[in-house]
Amino acid sequence: MKLAIITHAEHIFYKEQWYAYAPYVREMNLWTQKAQSVSILAPQREVVPGVIELPYRHEAITFYKIPRVSLKSFPNILRSFFYAPYILIKIWMVMYRADHIHLRCPGNIGLLGCLVQILFPGKKKTAKYAGNWDPNAKQPVSYRFQKWLLSNTFLTRNMQVIVYGDWPGQTENIKAFFTASYSKNKATTAVDRSFHEPYQFMFAGSLVSGKRPVYALQLVHRLIKLGFECKLDVYGEGEERKRMASYIHENSLETNITLHGNRPSEELERAYQRAHFLILPSKSEGWPKVVAEAMFWGCIPVVTSISCVPWMLDNGKRGILINAELKSDLDQLRSLLEKPDQLSEMSGRAKEWSVQYTLETFETEIQKLL
């Protein structure tokens, strides 16, 4: 099988290997393992891979470099329109040579891929929509258009579209899916969690406004003010780091809150095992991988009620659903911290649910799609 991957994920060529964002590559290594050859169409960066990048495990990769596409400013929009015909031609060329076409959506490159795949109704195709598939979610026009086009079985033929969450009223080509990080062998190493002071909180993800990392700091800070002994470990990098560092310094929280930056997955795994709670007050998510990872180790997620999160958390039975409103979220957390037995039960339910979604199960489901 000749597999073609159309993605907006930026790639790095280093020491005769192709690298990209680690969680993405771990998954793509499962998609590519049965392919004889792999064609990847994506933007490229000329940097040395960092701790959050991993190499593909495939010996026959052909990479097709395309320009980065952005619609976040007027100059970028003009530049994107200028490059669009060139990118469309390259996408057509890659798809023409493939036996199986795999699109990564949503994104600007995924949008162009959705348009070109219409010209190949007879080829087997899959698309992963890694964003929020909630039909009622407020999203950019380009995201809504991709969802409409992927669901249109007249224009999009011979394609299975995997989405996060089981939503009513979907077309027959839309398949509820999941993702995974850990092997079933690790499930036996997860221990029952007891909840007591000092309460260990963690945040893991990009430090960008959409994930509200500063709100995580504020929430833990308020708990400390109420007299609870709390610590917060923050993993990730991004534009909000300076603001977070200033907040920590201004409120003398250096002994309570630590910014670790980007760390290897092994270190993050140990952090899940230590932490009582994961805070992720995001504005938007698809399948928040860090939430499922935390649950695997019995770490209780504290997450905004978005996308498929209420389903993951069984509407609050396997985790804590918040609304990013400080007073109500604080009242809910304070009440639960006074009920350690209830928290232990919640932790057990979270772990029991998450261990269903192992890498072995994930690999089996991917092979069915191929």
PyMOL commands that set and color helices and strands:
alter all, ss='L'
color gray80, all
select helices_A, chain A and resi 22-32+74-96+108-119+141-151+184-189+209-211+213-225+241-250+265-274+289-296+309-312+314-316+326-337+340-354+359-369
alter helices_A, ss='H'
color red, helices_A
select strands_A, chain A and resi 2-6+11-14+17-21+37-42+44-45+53-55+61-65+100-105+124-129+159-164+174-177+199-204+230-235+257-261+277-280+300-304+320-322
alter strands_A, ss='S'
color yellow, strands_A
deselect
rebuild
show_as cartoon
